[in-house]
Amino acid sequence: ERAVTHYKTLETKNGHSLVSLRLETGRTHQIRVHMAYIGHPLLGDTLYNKTPGTFPRQALHSASLSFVHPITGEPLTFHAPLPEDMQNLLT
């Protein structure tokens, strides 16, 4: 089925990149599959990354999430800072 992910590199340091992703579709494992397909698998992804490295989990974080409330119709947006363990990858 159709799956569309838009990406932009925000920062690169120490061999790692901070990437902004915007999904048009919501397929299972979409981000992980698309990033691996373009040759940039997620650090810590043991399924789609042939060399997942030593990061103890998938280096995947949702910085913001927006949607329209299904009952009230109110647009909602939530933000979350980058976790410390992921910030440390870029320092």
N, C-alpha and C positions, 0 to 999 in steps of 0.2 A: 504494500500500500504506500501511498504518497507520504513522505516525511520531509519537512523543510526546517532547517536550522540556519540562522544567520549568525555569523561570528565576527568578532573584532578583537585583535590583540591590544590590550591596554598597557601591559608592562612586561618586560623580560629581564630577569636577573638570575644569576647562578644556574643557568641552564633550564630554568622554569619560566613559564609564561602565565600571566593572569589574563584570562580571556572573558569577554562579555559575550553571552549567547542569548539569542532571542528565538523562541520556538514559534513556528506557525502551526505546527501540529503537535500532538502529544503521544507519540508512540513509545512503547516499552523500550527502555534502554536507548532511546533516540540520541541523547547527547553522547553517551559512551560509544555507540556504534559510529556516529558521524565523525567524532574526533579521531577514533582509531582509523577510520577509512581514509581520512586526509593525512594520516601519518603522524598524528599528535595525540596518542592515547592518554587517558587520564592517569596520573601518578597514583599508584595504589590500586588500580583496577585489575584484579586478578583474572577476570574473564576475557576482556578485550585487549589488554596490554600484555604483550609477550614478555616484557621485562618490567614488571610493576614497580620495582624499586623497593625502598625500605619504609615508605610512608605507610602507617598502620591502617589506613582506610582510603576510600576513593577521595581524591582531592576534588570534590564537587560540592559547591555551596550555592544556595539561592540567595542572592543579595537583595532581590526584590521580587515581589509577586503581586500581580494586579489581576482583578477579575470583577465582574459585575455580580452582586449578590443575587442568587437565584429567586429569592422571594421579594425583596424590597426594590430590586433594580438599582440599588446604590453602588456606584463604583468604589471599590476598596483597593487599597495599596498597602502592602506591608514591606518593611525594610529590616534587614539584619546585617550587622557588621561581619566582615571576614573573620573567621575564627583565628585565634592566636597561632595554632599549629600551622595553619595555612599562611598566615602573615610571615611566619618565621622562614618559610621556603623562599621568600623574596628579599630577605635581609642579608 
